[in-house]
Amino acid sequence: MNAGRGSRSGSLTRHDLAERDRTDPLAPFRARFRLPEGLIYLDGNSLGPPSRRMRARMDAVVAEEWGRDLIGSWNRHGWFRLPERVGARIAPLLGVDADEVIAADSVSLNLFKLLGALLRVTGERRVVLADEGNFPTDLHVAAGLTRLLADTGASLRLVPPEEFEAALAADVAVATLTQVDFRTGRKRDLQRVTEAARRSGVPVVWDLSHSAGALSLDLHRDGVQYAVGCGYKYLNGGPGAPGFLYVARELQETLDSPLAGWMGHAHPFDCGLEHDPAPGMRRFLVGTPPILSMMALEEGLRAFEDVAMDEVRRKGRALGDLFLELAEERLDAFGVVPGSPRDSAARGSQVSLRHAEAYPVMQALIARGVVGDFREPDYLRFGLAPLFVRYVDIWDAVAALGEVLAREEYRKPRFRRRREVT
Ligand SMILES: Cc1ncc(COP(=O)(O)O)c(C=O)c1O
């Protein structure tokens, strides 16, 4: 078992991978990002890096829009319509139309809005169905909402992921699912699950946080009607960037958001007493959008201009296959086991490995300049954002991990201290 930074593994060499990078059609897009020299960044599924143009854009917004034109910018620079403008940039990444997506709030809030809106129109059906593999915030939101609506008979039913389809019973009002599991990268088939739910009369709100910007999505083809997702991961919108909501056009005006606010009003500046929901997706807005964050998200999305999402998906699968193959060859002996599906068709754009000492192992790896993250209980998680991750990065990351394990660097006390964010 070779744990060093050798130049050959099985039939592959590092040189082969450098060659793959040279002919990679996505390779030129790496230059769109500002990445620290010498760092291998495999955490774009948690926080995407800034684009190169981000700094100039933010400077211009602060100096010219906020700084010079002040309040006039709401009209002059289109601030008021930014949620739709940014939504329109997200739409092609989802395979939907520009007026079906809006950028707003966080994933948590957006999920609350959609689940709440759907529970208003599902009559006797009162169960929210979710699988336990969902990201925790989704489950907390669903639990909080059903507690709030307990006097209408609402309740939350949690099932193991593999039992989800069997649980689509006649009392289920709405289901919520994450397409790509945040721990394992396991990917659900949007079309098959949405269709199974439709046959049972159950609308599904998909959480596409780990899908948008990493997969080649076609929500129209797949019959998806409702989705939420994240702006700060693969969309590179910056820390705390707004999330997004998608609702199929013909359903938008059947829904009333339970978080009615003035920005979702048809005429916010009429300042009337009644809430008259805005037409289309604007009805899902609540309060004043965070303009600087919206601008940053818009700039992050520009990194996708002229990018073929089929190519992104193809490379994401190839990077993941390579990672798992190298890990199996080189890390087996150290008690590392795959934590993601081996079949790339069943995986998003991340791979996870499992190890009993995963937390300190990840800290030691980060100290070597390879950034991934840790998720309970024992997952080493690596996001493979195809626009800037190279094939040689995978080689070097696995080699560095091999060294951390072979030299038992993770035993050092400083790597064992738990930080607040893992
Ligand atoms: C699947 C999923 N949903 C939601 C979130 C977080 O949502 P929010 O924008 O509310 O923080 C995350 C964060 O990592 C996530 O992985």
The ligand as an SDF file (V2000), in Angstrom:
LIG
                    3D

 16 16  0  0  0  0  0  0  0  0999 V2000
  -29.2130   20.3190    1.9540 C   0  0  0  0  0  0  0  0  0  0  0  0
  -29.0910   21.6070    2.7040 C   0  0  0  0  0  0  0  0  0  0  0  0
  -30.1780   22.3610    2.9250 N   0  0  0  0  0  0  0  0  0  0  0  0
  -30.0990   23.5370    3.5960 C   0  0  0  0  0  0  0  0  0  0  0  0
  -28.8840   23.9970    4.0770 C   0  0  0  0  0  0  0  0  0  0  0  0
  -28.7700   25.2890    4.8580 C   0  0  0  0  0  0  0  0  0  0  0  0
  -29.7550   26.1740    4.5860 O   0  0  0  0  0  0  0  0  0  0  0  0
  -29.7500   27.6950    5.0660 P   0  0  0  0  0  0  0  0  0  0  0  0
  -29.5810   28.5270    3.8360 O   0  0  0  0  0  0  0  0  0  0  0  0
  -31.0940   27.8930    5.6610 O   0  0  0  0  0  0  0  0  0  0  0  0
  -28.6540   27.8790    6.0490 O   0  0  0  0  0  0  0  0  0  0  0  0
  -27.7290   23.2620    3.8620 C   0  0  0  0  0  0  0  0  0  0  0  0
  -26.4400   23.7640    4.3640 C   0  0  0  0  0  0  0  0  0  0  0  0
  -25.4190   23.1750    4.2790 O   0  0  0  0  0  0  0  0  0  0  0  0
  -27.8390   22.0350    3.1620 C   0  0  0  0  0  0  0  0  0  0  0  0
  -26.7580   21.2800    2.9580 O   0  0  0  0  0  0  0  0  0  0  0  0
  1  2  1  0
  2  3  1  0
  2 15  2  0
  3  4  2  0
  4  5  1  0
  5  6  1  0
  5 12  2  0
  6  7  1  0
  7  8  1  0
  8  9  2  0
  8 10  1  0
  8 11  1  0
 12 13  1  0
 12 15  1  0
 13 14  2  0
 15 16  1  0
M  END
$$$$
